[in-house]
């Protein structure tokens, strides 16, 4: 029979781990938004936030993207459709499937949700 020298230590660790798990969704969401914002600035802002006079058709601004029922392309404003657009590209927007991982795309979509 094995006896624990410090029986309270086991309960302390359980409390610490339980607290970490309870906080994880909030913390994880915040980290995803921060990563998404960094990815947006690196990959999207150059076209979607600045008017480029040399382009015949200006890329749409993405503020409030999920506030309407439709995306500028006319497709439904859903997470899946936005992911598809980022990965495959559309019109003059290039595909980012070779540049962004699935996690990057998910973080980017999380960030786009907060643009209002």
N, CA, C and O of each residue as an XYZ file, in Angstrom:
464
protein
N       0.847     -1.184      0.000
C       0.000      0.000      0.000
C       0.886      1.239      0.000
O       1.815      1.358      0.799
N       0.592      2.125     -0.879
C       1.399      3.329     -1.032
C       0.689      4.491     -0.358
O      -0.486      4.746     -0.622
N       1.393      5.185      0.501
C       0.797      6.332      1.188
C       1.408      7.607      0.650
O       2.607      7.686      0.383
N       0.566      8.587      0.502
C       1.053      9.899      0.060
C       1.555     10.668      1.268
O       0.900     10.741      2.307
N       2.720     11.229      1.101
C       3.293     12.012      2.196
C       2.499     13.294      2.385
O       2.263     13.723      3.514
N       2.087     13.907      1.280
C       1.344     15.156      1.330
C      -0.004     14.970      0.638
O      -0.134     15.303     -0.540
N      -1.003     14.449      1.338
C      -2.286     14.204      0.664
C      -2.933     15.481      0.130
O      -3.677     15.420     -0.849
N      -2.678     16.609      0.731
C      -3.268     17.865      0.275
C      -2.694     18.340     -1.049
O      -3.334     19.118     -1.756
N      -1.491     17.883     -1.395
C      -0.842     18.297     -2.634
C      -1.658     17.827     -3.832
O      -1.833     18.569     -4.799
N      -2.153     16.599     -3.769
C      -2.945     16.073     -4.879
C      -4.175     16.942     -5.099
O      -4.491     17.274     -6.242
N      -4.866     17.314     -4.052
C      -6.060     18.165     -4.183
C      -5.699     19.554     -4.675
O      -6.454     20.163     -5.433
N      -4.547     20.059     -4.248
C      -4.109     21.376     -4.723
C      -3.897     21.365     -6.223
O      -4.323     22.284     -6.923
N      -3.233     20.319     -6.723
C      -2.998     20.218     -8.164
C      -4.302     20.086     -8.920
O      -4.451     20.646    -10.006
N      -5.243     19.353     -8.360
C      -6.540     19.194     -9.018
C      -7.255     20.542     -9.107
O      -7.889     20.839    -10.119
N      -7.159     21.344     -8.074
C      -7.773     22.670     -8.107
C      -7.105     23.562     -9.142
O      -7.783     24.279     -9.878
N      -5.779     23.519     -9.201
C      -5.050     24.329    -10.172
C      -5.420     23.908    -11.590
O      -5.718     24.759    -12.427
N      -5.404     22.621    -11.866
C      -5.747     22.130    -13.200
C      -7.198     22.439    -13.547
O      -7.500     22.813    -14.681
N      -8.090     22.287    -12.584
C      -9.497     22.609    -12.822
C      -9.684     24.077    -13.148
O     -10.494     24.421    -14.008
N      -8.952     24.942    -12.479
C      -9.037     26.377    -12.752
C      -8.507     26.697    -14.135
O      -9.078     27.522    -14.849
N      -7.420     26.047    -14.517
C      -6.840     26.297    -15.840
C      -7.807     25.869    -16.936
O      -7.959     26.564    -17.941
N      -8.456     24.738    -16.747
C      -9.412     24.262    -17.746
C     -10.601     25.207    -17.827
O     -11.118     25.455    -18.916
N     -11.041     25.736    -16.693
C     -12.184     26.652    -16.692
C     -11.864     27.953    -17.409
O     -12.757     28.562    -17.997
N     -10.617     28.390    -17.375
C     -10.219     29.654    -17.991
C      -9.829     29.457    -19.453
O      -9.869     30.421    -20.218
N      -9.455     28.258    -19.868
C      -8.904     28.011    -21.200
C      -9.742     28.554    -22.345
O      -9.178     29.202    -23.226
N     -11.081     28.329    -22.394
C     -11.831     28.839    -23.551
C     -11.706     30.347    -23.729
O     -11.571     30.826    -24.854
N     -11.750     31.095    -22.640
C     -11.628     32.545    -22.727
C     -10.238     32.929    -23.189
O     -10.073     33.754    -24.087
N      -9.252     32.331    -22.575
C      -7.865     32.637    -22.918
C      -7.574     32.200    -24.349
O      -6.936     32.937    -25.101
N      -8.032     31.015    -24.731
C      -7.806     30.516    -26.082
C      -8.445     31.401    -27.132
O      -7.852     31.642    -28.183
N      -9.657     31.893    -26.861
C     -10.334     32.785    -27.794
C      -9.579     34.085    -27.970
O      -9.472     34.600    -29.083
N      -9.057     34.615    -26.885
C      -8.294     35.854    -26.941
C      -7.010     35.652    -27.747
O      -6.638     36.508    -28.549
N      -6.344     34.536    -27.535
C      -5.121     34.250    -28.287
C      -5.419     34.064    -29.768
O      -4.654     34.514    -30.622
N      -6.524     33.405    -30.069
C      -6.916     33.216    -31.474
C      -7.181     34.562    -32.138
O      -6.774     34.781    -33.279
N      -7.863     35.468    -31.428
C      -8.125     36.804    -31.999
C      -6.832     37.576    -32.203
O      -6.670     38.258    -33.215
N      -5.913     37.475    -31.253
C      -4.629     38.175    -31.384
C      -3.833     37.622    -32.562
O      -3.286     38.384    -33.360
N      -3.772     36.296    -32.669
C      -3.077     35.686    -33.804
C      -3.772     36.057    -35.106
O      -3.122     36.349    -36.111
N      -5.110     36.042    -35.076
C      -5.876     36.394    -36.264
C      -5.605     37.823    -36.701
O      -5.497     38.099    -37.895
N      -5.495     38.728    -35.746
C      -5.202     40.120    -36.087
C      -3.810     40.244    -36.717
O      -3.628     40.971    -37.693
N      -2.839     39.534    -36.155
C      -1.486     39.555    -36.726
C      -1.500     39.005    -38.153
O      -0.880     39.574    -39.052
N      -2.211     37.895    -38.351
C      -2.306     37.297    -39.686
C      -3.012     38.239    -40.655
O      -2.625     38.344    -41.819
N      -4.052     38.926    -40.171
C      -4.774     39.887    -41.005
C      -3.835     41.007    -41.450
O      -3.802     41.367    -42.627
N      -3.077     41.549    -40.508
C      -2.153     42.638    -40.840
C      -1.076     42.175    -41.829
O      -0.674     42.937    -42.708
N      -0.613     40.934    -41.686
C       0.443     40.413    -42.559
C      -0.062     40.044    -43.950
O       0.660     40.209    -44.933
N      -1.294     39.548    -44.042
C      -1.753     38.954    -45.297
C      -2.929     39.656    -45.967
O      -3.095     39.537    -47.181
N      -3.742     40.379    -45.215
C      -5.003     40.883    -45.758
C      -5.097     42.411    -45.812
O      -5.656     42.979    -46.750
N      -4.544     43.054    -44.800
C      -4.715     44.502    -44.660
C      -4.194     45.278    -45.861
O      -4.759     46.312    -46.219
N      -3.130     44.799    -46.484
C      -2.532     45.508    -47.608
C      -3.546     45.724    -48.733
O      -3.449     46.707    -49.468
N      -4.503     44.830    -48.875
C      -5.538     44.989    -49.904
C      -6.882     45.442    -49.334
O      -7.555     46.286    -49.926
N      -7.271     44.885    -48.190
C      -8.610     45.138    -47.667
C      -8.733     46.410    -46.826
O      -9.846     46.823    -46.500
N      -7.617     47.032    -46.474
C      -7.702     48.257    -45.676
C      -7.181     49.483    -46.408
O      -7.425     50.607    -45.968
N      -6.478     49.298    -47.500
C      -5.878     50.411    -48.232
C      -6.440     50.415    -49.651
O      -6.502     49.371    -50.301
N      -6.841     51.564    -50.118
C      -7.300     51.661    -51.508
C      -6.096     51.626    -52.431
O      -5.137     52.377    -52.253
N      -6.157     50.758    -53.403
C      -5.073     50.631    -54.374
C      -5.581     51.162    -55.706
O      -6.421     50.538    -56.354
N      -5.076     52.298    -56.102
C      -5.555     52.949    -57.312
C      -5.305     52.122    -58.570
O      -6.030     52.258    -59.556
N      -4.274     51.259    -58.541
C      -3.964     50.472    -59.735
C      -4.942     49.313    -59.950
O      -4.969     48.730    -61.035
N      -5.743     48.969    -58.942
C      -6.722     47.902    -59.095
C      -8.011     48.442    -59.704
O      -8.520     49.478    -59.277
N      -8.531     47.742    -60.692
C      -9.795     48.158    -61.308
C     -10.960     47.966    -60.346
O     -11.880     48.782    -60.302
N     -10.916     46.886    -59.579
C     -11.961     46.626    -58.591
C     -11.303     46.561    -57.220
O     -10.416     45.739    -56.989
N     -11.737     47.424    -56.318
C     -11.160     47.486    -54.986
C     -11.681     46.327    -54.130
O     -12.877     46.037    -54.154
N     -10.801     45.663    -53.375
C     -11.254     44.616    -52.463
C     -12.191     45.213    -51.412
O     -12.002     46.358    -51.000
N     -13.188     44.462    -50.978
C     -14.134     45.005    -50.006
C     -13.494     45.194    -48.639
O     -12.596     44.449    -48.246
N     -13.971     46.194    -47.930
C     -13.591     46.364    -46.524
C     -14.267     45.237    -45.756
O     -15.370     44.823    -46.112
N     -13.630     44.743    -44.721
C     -14.140     43.562    -44.041
C     -14.807     43.856    -42.694
O     -15.206     42.933    -41.984
N     -14.926     45.129    -42.346
C     -15.644     45.478    -41.125
C     -17.097     45.055    -41.281
O     -17.716     45.306    -42.316
N     -17.635     44.416    -40.258
C     -19.029     43.990    -40.285
C     -19.299     42.843    -41.239
O     -20.442     42.627    -41.645
N     -18.270     42.113    -41.599
C     -18.401     41.024    -42.563
C     -19.494     40.035    -42.165
O     -20.265     39.582    -43.011
N     -19.558     39.703    -40.880
C     -20.532     38.716    -40.411
C     -21.835     39.356    -39.932
O     -22.725     38.657    -39.449
N     -21.953     40.667    -40.060
C     -23.177     41.347    -39.623
C     -24.303     41.201    -40.640
O     -25.479     41.235    -40.280
N     -23.946     41.040    -41.893
C     -24.973     40.867    -42.923
C     -25.127     39.384    -43.236
O     -24.317     38.566    -42.802
N     -26.153     39.045    -43.981
C     -26.413     37.644    -44.311
C     -25.547     37.160    -45.469
O     -25.352     35.958    -45.646
N     -25.029     38.103    -46.257
C     -24.256     37.739    -47.450
C     -22.884     38.390    -47.435
O     -22.706     39.493    -46.918
N     -21.924     37.689    -48.008
C     -20.590     38.236    -48.220
C     -20.621     39.128    -49.454
O     -21.576     39.052    -50.228
N     -19.620     39.965    -49.665
C     -19.593     40.800    -50.877
C     -19.722     39.994    -52.173
O     -20.187     40.518    -53.185
N     -19.314     38.727    -52.145
C     -19.426     37.874    -53.335
C     -20.855     37.392    -53.574
O     -21.169     36.866    -54.642
N     -21.719     37.575    -52.572
C     -23.087     37.074    -52.661
C     -23.279     35.751    -51.943
O     -24.414     35.320    -51.739
N     -22.192     35.099    -51.557
C     -22.262     33.833    -50.830
C     -22.758     34.090    -49.405
O     -22.656     35.215    -48.916
N     -23.288     33.078    -48.738
C     -23.742     33.245    -47.354
C     -22.586     33.652    -46.438
O     -21.461     33.183    -46.605
N     -22.867     34.517    -45.479
C     -21.839     34.982    -44.538
C     -21.706     33.974    -43.400
O     -22.182     34.205    -42.288
N     -21.051     32.853    -43.696
C     -20.823     31.805    -42.703
C     -19.324     31.598    -42.525
O     -18.525     31.946    -43.394
N     -18.967     31.031    -41.394
C     -17.558     30.724    -41.146
C     -17.000     29.843    -42.250
O     -15.907     30.087    -42.759
N     -17.756     28.820    -42.615
C     -17.292     27.877    -43.633
C     -17.046     28.568    -44.975
O     -16.056     28.285    -45.649
N     -17.935     29.460    -45.356
C     -17.778     30.153    -46.638
C     -16.579     31.103    -46.603
O     -15.853     31.222    -47.590
N     -16.372     31.773    -45.476
C     -15.213     32.668    -45.356
C     -13.923     31.851    -45.398
O     -12.960     32.247    -46.056
N     -13.896     30.708    -44.697
C     -12.728     29.828    -44.758
C     -12.450     29.412    -46.209
O     -11.313     29.463    -46.677
N     -13.499     29.007    -46.894
C     -13.364     28.566    -48.288
C     -12.789     29.686    -49.164
O     -11.924     29.445    -50.005
N     -13.279     30.906    -48.956
C     -12.791     32.048    -49.732
C     -11.318     32.312    -49.450
O     -10.551     32.580    -50.375
N     -10.915     32.241    -48.185
C      -9.515     32.472    -47.823
C      -8.630     31.389    -48.439
O      -7.578     31.687    -49.003
N      -9.055     30.151    -48.331
C      -8.241     29.021    -48.793
C      -8.168     28.963    -50.319
O      -7.088     28.780    -50.881
N      -9.310     29.117    -50.989
C      -9.348     28.954    -52.446
C      -9.182     30.254    -53.226
O      -8.843     30.236    -54.409
N      -9.423     31.386    -52.555
C      -9.406     32.662    -53.257
C     -10.692     32.846    -54.039
O     -11.493     31.920    -54.164
N     -10.882     34.040    -54.561
C     -12.082     34.336    -55.361
C     -11.801     35.588    -56.180
O     -11.230     36.547    -55.660
N     -12.184     35.595    -57.427
C     -11.934     36.767    -58.274
C     -10.457     37.109    -58.309
O      -9.628     36.276    -58.673
N     -10.128     38.336    -57.929
C      -8.722     38.756    -57.926
C      -8.009     38.417    -56.618
O      -6.798     38.601    -56.502
N      -8.764     37.922    -55.633
C      -8.141     37.531    -54.360
C      -7.424     36.197    -54.540
O      -8.026     35.219    -54.983
N      -6.133     36.160    -54.196
C      -5.387     34.904    -54.356
C      -5.789     33.868    -53.306
O      -6.341     34.207    -52.260
N      -5.504     32.617    -53.602
C      -5.713     31.525    -52.646
C      -4.596     31.560    -51.606
O      -3.438     31.820    -51.931
N      -4.956     31.299    -50.369
C      -3.970     31.288    -49.289
C      -3.729     29.881    -48.758
O      -3.160     29.716    -47.679
N      -4.156     28.861    -49.508
C      -4.003     27.487    -49.047
C      -2.547     27.072    -48.853
O      -2.260     26.221    -48.012
N      -1.646     27.645    -49.597
C      -0.228     27.308    -49.476
C       0.503     28.227    -48.484
O       1.657     27.973    -48.137
N      -0.162     29.278    -48.037
C       0.484     30.255    -47.149
C       0.015     30.153    -45.709
O       0.769     30.480    -44.792
N      -1.220     29.703    -45.492
C      -1.802     29.661    -44.153
C      -2.197     28.237    -43.792
O      -2.708     27.491    -44.628
N      -1.956     27.871    -42.540
C      -2.379     26.565    -42.048
C      -3.869     26.617    -41.700
O      -4.465     27.694    -41.684
N      -4.465     25.471    -41.425
C      -5.872     25.434    -40.999
C      -6.065     26.249    -39.725
O      -7.060     26.959    -39.579
N      -5.110     26.142    -38.807
C      -5.189     26.906    -37.559
C      -5.123     28.407    -37.851
O      -5.858     29.184    -37.241
N      -4.264     28.817    -38.762
C      -4.169     30.225    -39.142
C      -5.501     30.725    -39.688
O      -5.964     31.805    -39.321
N      -6.117     29.933    -40.570
C      -7.393     30.333    -41.167
C      -8.464     30.441    -40.083
O      -9.263     31.378    -40.093
N      -8.485     29.496    -39.156
C      -9.463     29.552    -38.066
C      -9.252     30.794    -37.207
O     -10.220     31.452    -36.827
N      -8.006     31.121    -36.900
C      -7.713     32.315    -36.104
C      -8.103     33.578    -36.865
O      -8.594     34.538    -36.271
N      -7.890     33.577    -38.150
C      -8.265     34.719    -38.986
C      -9.784     34.909    -38.994
O     -10.265     36.037    -38.887
N     -10.527     33.834    -39.117
C     -11.995     33.914    -39.080
C     -12.456     34.416    -37.713
O     -13.374     35.232    -37.627
N     -11.823     33.932    -36.651
C     -12.156     34.409    -35.297
C     -11.951     35.917    -35.212
O     -12.788     36.623    -34.651
N     -10.855     36.414    -35.758
C     -10.591     37.851    -35.745
C     -11.623     38.608    -36.588
O     -12.101     39.663    -36.172
N     -11.964     38.089    -37.746
C     -12.934     38.767    -38.626
C     -14.289     38.928    -37.948
O     -15.014     39.879    -38.239
N     -14.636     38.023    -37.061
C     -15.899     38.120    -36.324
C     -15.937     39.365    -35.434
O     -17.013     39.908    -35.183
N     -14.809     39.811    -34.969
C     -14.808     40.965    -34.063
C     -14.784     42.306    -34.794
O     -14.973     43.349    -34.167
N     -14.556     42.296    -36.099
C     -14.576     43.552    -36.872
C     -16.014     44.010    -37.049
O     -16.804     43.362    -37.735
N     -16.342     45.122    -36.430
C     -17.737     45.615    -36.512
C     -17.766     47.034    -36.971
O     -18.841     47.619    -37.101
